[in-house]
Amino acid sequence: MPLRILPVTALLAFLLVTSSIGIYVAWQTDAGVDVSTSEVVKIVESNDLIRAEILLRDYPADAKVTDSLVLLRGYRALAAGRPDDALRYFRYLKPEGELRASVLRCTGETLYKTGQLGEAEGCFRRILQESPTDPQAHRWMAAIHYDLGRMDASLLHLRQLSNLAPEDGRPHFMRGVIYHDFGQLSLALPALTTSLSLTKTSQEVTQVRTLLAQVQMELKDFSAAIVTLAGLPESVEKKAMLAECFWNQGKTEEASKLISGVDSIGLPARGQLLQARISLESGDTEESLSLLKSLILQDRSSEESEYLIAMVYQQRGEQQLYQEHLQRSEEIKALKTRLTELSSRAMAAQYDADVRLEMAAVCENLGMQRMADVWRQAAAACLNGGSPKQEVPAR
């Protein structure tokens, strides 16, 4: 069920890598400082902000403005987190000559980061038309399609990435994320297992293990999830997930021990929900209700929290409140079912703005404002010409 879209920064941090390209054409400023186009391209393609800062610091203020200089200044703004400023530079440039690939790549990244997904897609599509095996272009295309809800297209680029870089675990991880988000757990499991076998850095391993354990838990394979969680560093999240596994195996005492020493405020939502369940089972309806009301304030889309509140009131014999919260639980379930149906339509109709607007409305009804904004942005990109633009914006 598509209730979570990976944040853009997380997706890009996991997918993007750098490379170096050499183009040996020199240019010279009026002030007499020799700088090669190949050096500018290398700086941009290797994402070397420090070198760019040094070069621009030493650059004469009265030097002639060239396309290489404009590209370098735009890159600096982009790398420094100022995409709006960067776009003002890149709109000045035409993607031609020795700088063509770098201009397209930087312009596409900047358009992406300013929410102009259709135009960004056009930039990376042009790169792939000329260099079908360009890994960075495939990574950006996967990210763009992901944000637009075109999951089949995103998966296609991720598969191509896996073929281009068979030792890279990141494309497999993103495939696992997409399959998980859309409830295709049987496909998410092998993708994440493969990613774990290929992933090397500790931070990325933690991400992969955490999601793999989540998928195993959703598949009710709690023994496998416990093994996966054992490889994670100690954290409150790990304790909450282990406790949930133990509770589902009928080991209530072990589950309670794991989370009893943790302040409920410090527990993730799943840990608080488990605490509420254990309290309800022990007859402490007051504690259970307090935890559940806090969870509802954090997440209005939690049908399980509403259902458990209904159970609390049923245990207390408060039938009206029981019926109210049970009805709300059913309403949330229906909205999520509708969201799943719309997601399937969005995958099949890659440029259908109406279905994405309806998804935004459903998300808003669920209190999922960030997701609503994501789908509205996707709808706007679909309305902006319907299909992706093939040209870089004019100067």
N, C-alpha and C positions, 0 to 999 in steps of 0.2 A: 504494500500500500504506500503510495507516494506521499508520506507525511513529513519527510525530511529531505531537503535538498542540501547537499554538502555546500558549505560556504565557499564562495568563489576563491578566497585566499587559501583555504585548505586544499581545494582542488588543484589550484595552480602550483602551490608549494609541493604537492605530491607529484604532479605531472611534468613540470617544466625543467628542462636541463639546458645547458649552454654548449655552444660549439664555437670554433674559430674558423674564419674564412679569410683567405689572403687574396687581395686584388692589387696588382702592382702597377698602379698609375699614380704619379705624383702631381701635386698641385702646390703652388707657391703664392703666399700672400704678397700684397703690395709692399708690406713692411719688410719683406725679405725673409720671413720665417718659413722654412721648408717643413711641410707636413704631408705625409702620403695619404692618399685615399685608402690604401690598404690598412693603414694604422687606424683610421676612423672606423672602417668596417670591422676590424678586429676588436676594437673597444666595444662597439655596439653588440656584435655577435657573441662576445664572451662576457657581456654584462659587467664590464670593468669600470664601475663608477669612479673609483679612486683615480685611475689613469685619465678619465675624462676630465675630472676636476683639475688635475695637474696641468693638462694640456690647455684647458680653457683659462686657467689662472695665468699662464705664461703667454697667452695669446695677446698681441697688441690691440689696444682699443680701437686704433684707426685702421686696422687691417681690412682688406676687401672682404665683403661678405660673399662666401661661396656656398654651394649646396652642401659640401662636406661640413662646413662650419655650422650651417643651419641644422643639419642632421645631428651633429654632436651636441648642440645646445638643446635640441628637442629631446635627445636621449637622456641628457642629464636631468631635465625636468621630469621625464617619465620615471627614471630610476629613483629619483628623490621623492616620488609619490605625488607629483603635481601633473596629473594627466591633462587637465584643462589647459595648463600653460604649454605642455608638450604639443597638444593638438594645434595650437597657433603656429608653431614652427613647422609641423609636418604638413599642414595644409598649403604651405608655401612650396613644397617640393612635389615634383613629378617623379613617379617611379621609373626611371630610365637610366641607361648607362651602367657604370660600375656600382652605383649605389642602389640599384633597383630593388634587390632582394631585401636589403636593410631598411629601405624606406617603406616597402610594403609591410614588413614584419613589425616595425615600430609603429606605423600608422594603424595597423590592425590591432595591436595590443592596446594602443591609446584609445581607439574607438570602443574596444571591448570594455575598458575600464571606465569609460564615460557613458556606458549603457547603450551605445549605438551598435547593436549586435548584428543587424543586417549588413551594414557597411563594413564592419569588422570581418564578417564572413567573406565578403567579396575580396578583401585583401588577401586572406589566407588561401582562398580558392585559386586566385591567380598564381600564388607561389606554387601550389600543388600542380597546376596545369603545366608549369615549366619544370618543376622538380617534384615528381610524384612520390619520391622517397624522403622528402624533407620531414624529419621527425618533429621539429618544433611546430611546423604548420599543422601536422596531424594532431598534436596535443591541443593547440588552440582551437582547432575545429571541433575536437571532442568536447572541449569546455563550452564552446558557443552552442552546439547542439544540445548539450546537457541543460544549459540555462533556458533554452527555448522549448524544452520538453520534447525534443526530437530524439528519444532515447535510442531508437534503432540506428539512426545516423551516427550518434555518439559512439555506440558500440562498434560500428563499422570502422571508424577511425582508430578506436582502441585496439581492435584486432590487427589492423595494419601496423600499428605501433608495436604490438607484440611480435609481429613477423620481422620488423625492422630491428628490434632490439630484444632478442629472445631471452637475454639474461636480466632484463629489467622487470622488476616485480610491480612497478607502479601502474601500468595499464591494466594488469590483472586485478589490482586492488580497486581501480575505478569501475571495472566491469562488475566486481562484487558489490560495490556501493549501489550501482544502478539496479542490478538484479534484486538486491535487498530492498531498496526503496519501493520497487514495484511488486514486491511480494513473491518474486521468483526465487525462493530459497534454495531449491534443488540446483539452480544454476549459480547462485551466489556462493554456495559451499565450495565447489571445485575451483572457482576463480580465486577465492580468498586463500584456499589451501596452497595453490600454486604461487600466489603472491608471497605468502609467508616463507616458502622455500627459497625464494629468490631475493627477498628483501634483506638488506644488510644493516642499515643504520638503526640504532636503538629506538629513536623516536618513531621512525616509520614502522618498525616491528611492533611497537606498542599499539599503534593505530590498527594495524592489520589483525593482531591477536584479539584486540578488544571487539572488533566487528565480527571476526570469525566466531568468537565465543557467543556473541549475541545471536548470530544465525543458528548456531548449534542449539542454543536455548530455545529459540523459536521453533526449531524442528523437534523439540522435546528430547534431544540427546544430551541430557544433563551430565552424564559421565564424561563424554567427550569435551563438553564445555569446561568442566572442572580441570581436565588435563591441560586444555589451552590456557586457561586462566592462571595455572601454576607458573607459566613462563613470564607472567607480567610482574613488573615491580610492585611493591606494596603500595596500595592507595585505598581511599575510601570507596572509590568506584569498584575496585576489585573485590573488596569485602562485600559490598552490596550484591554483586553478581554471584559470588560464591554462595552467599546466604540464600539467594533466590534458588540456586540449584539445589542446595540441601533441602530447602523447604519443599520444593517440588518432588524430591525423592522421599518425602515423608520424615525427614530428619529435622523436625521442628526445633529440638533442643540445640543442635549444632548451629542451625540458622540463627536462632536467637542469641547465642553466645557471640557470634561474629559481629552482630550489629548492636548489641545491647550496650557496649561501651562507647558507642559513637553518638554524639549529640545529633538529634534528628535534623537540626538546622544545617549541620555539616554533611548530611547524607544526600546523595543524589535522589531524584524523584523515585526511582525504583526501590531504593532502600527504605524510604519513608513509607512507600506503599506496602512493602513487606512488613514493616513495623506495625502499620495499621491493621493488616490482616492477622498478625500474631496477637495483637491486643484484642481484636474482635473475637478470635477463637478462644481467648482466655476469659472472655466476659467483660473486659474493661472497655465498655463502649465509649466512655468519656474520652479516654486517651485516643482511641481509634478515631472518633469523630473530630477531635482537635487536629490530628495529623491529616485527615482527609480534607477538611476544609482549607487547610494551608495549601495542600496540593492543588485543589481546585483554583485557588487564587493564582497559583503559578502556571497552571495549564488548564484552560477551559475545555480542551479537547479530550480530556481523559475520561473515557466512558467507564473505565474500571473504577476510578475514584467515585464517580457518581453511583455506580452500581453498589459499591461497598457502603456508601453513605445510606443508600436505600436499605441495605441489610442491617445497618446499625438501627435505623428507625423501626424496622420490622421487629428486631429483637426487643426494642423498647415498647412495642405495641402502639407506635404512633403511625397509624395507617395513612393519614393524609400526606405526611412528609415522605413516607415510604413510597407512595404512588407517584409523588411529584419527582423524586429523584430517580426512580425506576424509569419513568417516562423520559426524563432528560437523558439517561443512559441510552435508551433506545433511539432517541433522536440523534445523538452523537454517532451511534453505530450506523444509522441510515445515511447520515451525511458523509461518513468515511466510505461507505459502500458506494455512494454516488461519486465521490472523488476518485475512487479506483476505476469506475466505469469511464469517467471523463478522461482519466489518464490514458486508458487504452485507446480512446478516440484521438487524443492528442498525438500519441505515437504514430497512429495510422495517417492522420491528417497534419502534416508537418507545418502547414502555413494557415491553419484554421484559427483565426483570432477569437471567434465566438466561443469555441470550446474552452479556450484559455481564460477568457473573461468569466465564464461560468465557474471554472475552477477557482478563480480568485474570489468570487462571491461565496463559494462553499467554504473556502479557507477562512474568510472573514467571519462567517457564521460560527466557525469552530474556534474563533479567537486566535487564529494563526496569521497574524498580521504580516509577518515577514514573508511567509509563503504567498500570501495574497499579493504582496508587492512584486514578488518574483514572477508570478503568472501574469500580472498586469503588464510588467515590462516585456514579457514574452509576447503577449498579445499586441502590444504597441509595435514591436519589431515585425510581426506578421503583417500588420496594417501598413507599415512603411514600405509599400511597394509589393507586398505579398511574397515575393521571392527575393533572395539575396542580391544585393547590388554587386556588380562585377567591377566597378571602378573605384579607385581611391577618390575621395571628395576633391572637388576643384580647389584651386588656390583661394 
